[in-house]
Amino acid sequence: MAHNVIIIGSGPAGYTAAIYLGRAGLDPVMVTGALTPGGQLVNTTEVENFPGFPDGIMGPELMDNMRAQAKRFGTEFIADDVTAIESAGSDDAPLYRLALSDGETLETRAVIITTGSNFRKLGVPGEVELSGHGVSYCATCDGFFFRDKPIVVVGGGDSAFEEALFLTRFGSSVTLIHRRDEFRASQIMVDRAKENPKLTLLTNTVVTEIHGTETAPAAPAAPALNLGGLALKPKPQVNVSSVSLKNTVTGETSELETAAVFVAIGHTPATDFAASVASRDEDGYIIVDGASTRTSTPGIFAAGDCVDCVYRQAISAAGMGCRAALDAQEYLSE
Ligand SMILES: Cc1cc2nc3c(=O)[nH]c(=O)nc-3n(C[C@H](O)[C@H](O)[C@H](O)COP(=O)(O)OP(=O)(O)OC[C@H]3O[C@@H](n4cnc5c(N)ncnc54)[C@H](O)[C@@H]3O)c2cc1C
């Protein structure tokens, strides 16, 4: 039996689409992704810019809430990855067949792709351990946490410069580190960076390790819990404190103190599995028709970070998920 609509991916875009489609009575099915259901926000700590949570909310809790809301309106979840989409059915009654990584196939009248994008990692020691504790991949999301502190940005493209310039609003200083002596960024961005007194450009340099030190729990420290004589002290946090650097020309090494490392070396949209049904740009982002979420194939829609290489925020992904649901709803009623 063919489903009405299958949503691929379980980030803010996917869950929002599911909530709308569930409330429209379309019995959505969601293939959540096998490894990271909940999407990128599951890997972060506090989210302070998603409306509706005046005191902020932890990323995993926000995604649990979205899942519960989608479930409440009847979404069926399948914890797997889609490996391919192909057309099945006829011109009059188009159907799509989705292959899952466990070998199963699903048929559906419409598809919403919300598979997000993966930020590229530096791959140096300390990066994974300190992610969310000073290592970040999103200046808009986390810049605010590093007011009056030294900040490092790694990258040499327009995004890295945009992030570095944005971060000068918060940090006491911003050092942009790039492995070559020339930048991929446009000249106007480089000129703006050079004019900014808070920004230092460090070329021919790579980060070889990110270090952290223990920081006392936020003051006032919570009183130690006493469970039957067993005193449990709040666990100190380990936060970024410095980076090790290496000059790519001379081989010289050095240390630089910093409270944050923003990695801005690009994103890879998770869209390869959809290549045969949805046109993509040269970086792999799915191309949609104007302000809609329609892809190059009728009945296949796309939303969130797998389309959007500009805004990349939970709320913008959620907004686009809403639009995809409404576009799919209209398509299914034709
Ligand atoms: C560390 C970090 C902190 C951030 N902090 C903030 C913040 O504070 N505020 C903010 O607004 N934004 C923040 N962002 C950005 C925000 O997380 C993203 O913009 C948002 O999650 C994008 O939502 P999405 O639904 O498009 O995709 P994602 O959240 O990326 O979700 C994609 C989903 O697709 C699934 N998937 C991928 N491939 C497949 C497949 N083949 N089959 C099935 N499923 C698949 C994945 O498992 C995942 O569930 C942060 C991002 C990161 C990385």
Ligand as a Chemical Component Dictionary entry (heavy atoms), coordinates in Angstrom:
data_LIG
# 
_chem_comp.id                   LIG 
_chem_comp.type                 NON-POLYMER 
_chem_comp.pdbx_formal_charge   0 
_chem_comp.three_letter_code    LIG 
# 
loop_
_chem_comp_atom.comp_id 
_chem_comp_atom.atom_id 
_chem_comp_atom.alt_atom_id 
_chem_comp_atom.type_symbol 
_chem_comp_atom.charge 
_chem_comp_atom.model_Cartn_x 
_chem_comp_atom.model_Cartn_y 
_chem_comp_atom.model_Cartn_z 
_chem_comp_atom.pdbx_ordinal 
LIG C1  C1  C 0 26.312 22.429 17.002 1  
LIG C2  C2  C 0 25.158 23.187 16.370 2  
LIG C3  C3  C 0 24.476 24.113 17.107 3  
LIG C4  C4  C 0 23.409 24.795 16.537 4  
LIG N1  N1  N 0 22.746 25.692 17.307 5  
LIG C5  C5  C 0 21.673 26.338 16.787 6  
LIG C6  C6  C 0 20.947 27.271 17.576 7  
LIG O1  O1  O 0 21.288 27.548 18.725 8  
LIG N2  N2  N 0 19.862 27.858 16.996 9  
LIG C7  C7  C 0 19.471 27.594 15.704 10 
LIG O2  O2  O 0 18.461 28.140 15.252 11 
LIG N3  N3  N 0 20.159 26.723 14.940 12 
LIG C8  C8  C 0 21.245 26.100 15.445 13 
LIG N4  N4  N 0 21.958 25.241 14.666 14 
LIG C9  C9  C 0 21.534 25.041 13.263 15 
LIG C10 C10 C 0 20.332 24.080 13.227 16 
LIG O3  O3  O 0 20.631 22.943 13.982 17 
LIG C11 C11 C 0 20.007 23.702 11.801 18 
LIG O4  O4  O 0 19.816 24.852 11.021 19 
LIG C12 C12 C 0 18.742 22.841 11.754 20 
LIG O5  O5  O 0 18.876 21.701 12.578 21 
LIG C13 C13 C 0 18.433 22.397 10.328 22 
LIG O6  O6  O 0 17.281 21.616 10.377 23 
LIG P1  P1  P 0 16.903 20.563 9.251  24 
LIG O7  O7  O 0 15.609 20.007 9.669  25 
LIG O8  O8  O 0 17.040 21.183 7.925  26 
LIG O9  O9  O 0 18.045 19.439 9.286  27 
LIG P2  P2  P 0 18.820 18.668 10.423 28 
LIG O10 O10 O 0 18.582 19.210 11.775 29 
LIG O11 O11 O 0 20.222 18.603 9.930  30 
LIG O12 O12 O 0 18.194 17.219 10.360 31 
LIG C14 C14 C 0 18.423 16.388 9.261  32 
LIG C15 C15 C 0 17.869 15.008 9.565  33 
LIG O13 O13 O 0 17.938 14.206 8.404  34 
LIG C16 C16 C 0 18.368 12.902 8.749  35 
LIG N5  N5  N 0 18.930 12.288 7.549  36 
LIG C17 C17 C 0 20.043 12.635 6.849  37 
LIG N6  N6  N 0 20.209 11.814 5.793  38 
LIG C18 C18 C 0 19.170 10.930 5.830  39 
LIG C19 C19 C 0 18.767 9.839  5.002  40 
LIG N7  N7  N 0 19.465 9.497  3.921  41 
LIG N8  N8  N 0 17.665 9.149  5.345  42 
LIG C20 C20 C 0 16.931 9.500  6.425  43 
LIG N9  N9  N 0 17.254 10.526 7.229  44 
LIG C21 C21 C 0 18.357 11.230 6.938  45 
LIG C22 C22 C 0 19.348 13.141 9.872  46 
LIG O14 O14 O 0 19.495 11.962 10.615 47 
LIG C23 C23 C 0 18.619 14.241 10.645 48 
LIG O15 O15 O 0 17.670 13.674 11.493 49 
LIG C24 C24 C 0 23.031 24.547 15.203 50 
LIG C25 C25 C 0 23.724 23.605 14.460 51 
LIG C26 C26 C 0 24.769 22.925 15.031 52 
LIG C27 C27 C 0 25.506 21.902 14.217 53 
# 
loop_
_chem_comp_bond.comp_id 
_chem_comp_bond.atom_id_1 
_chem_comp_bond.atom_id_2 
_chem_comp_bond.value_order 
_chem_comp_bond.pdbx_ordinal 
LIG C1  C2  SING 1  
LIG C2  C3  SING 2  
LIG C2  C26 DOUB 3  
LIG C3  C4  DOUB 4  
LIG C4  N1  SING 5  
LIG C4  C24 SING 6  
LIG N1  C5  DOUB 7  
LIG C5  C6  SING 8  
LIG C5  C8  SING 9  
LIG C6  O1  DOUB 10 
LIG C6  N2  SING 11 
LIG N2  C7  SING 12 
LIG C7  O2  DOUB 13 
LIG C7  N3  SING 14 
LIG N3  C8  DOUB 15 
LIG C8  N4  SING 16 
LIG N4  C9  SING 17 
LIG N4  C24 SING 18 
LIG C9  C10 SING 19 
LIG C10 O3  SING 20 
LIG C10 C11 SING 21 
LIG C11 O4  SING 22 
LIG C11 C12 SING 23 
LIG C12 O5  SING 24 
LIG C12 C13 SING 25 
LIG C13 O6  SING 26 
LIG O6  P1  SING 27 
LIG P1  O7  DOUB 28 
LIG P1  O8  SING 29 
LIG P1  O9  SING 30 
LIG O9  P2  SING 31 
LIG P2  O10 DOUB 32 
LIG P2  O11 SING 33 
LIG P2  O12 SING 34 
LIG O12 C14 SING 35 
LIG C14 C15 SING 36 
LIG C15 O13 SING 37 
LIG C15 C23 SING 38 
LIG O13 C16 SING 39 
LIG C16 N5  SING 40 
LIG C16 C22 SING 41 
LIG N5  C17 SING 42 
LIG N5  C21 SING 43 
LIG C17 N6  DOUB 44 
LIG N6  C18 SING 45 
LIG C18 C19 SING 46 
LIG C18 C21 DOUB 47 
LIG C19 N7  SING 48 
LIG C19 N8  DOUB 49 
LIG N8  C20 SING 50 
LIG C20 N9  DOUB 51 
LIG N9  C21 SING 52 
LIG C22 O14 SING 53 
LIG C22 C23 SING 54 
LIG C23 O15 SING 55 
LIG C24 C25 DOUB 56 
LIG C25 C26 SING 57 
LIG C26 C27 SING 58 
# 
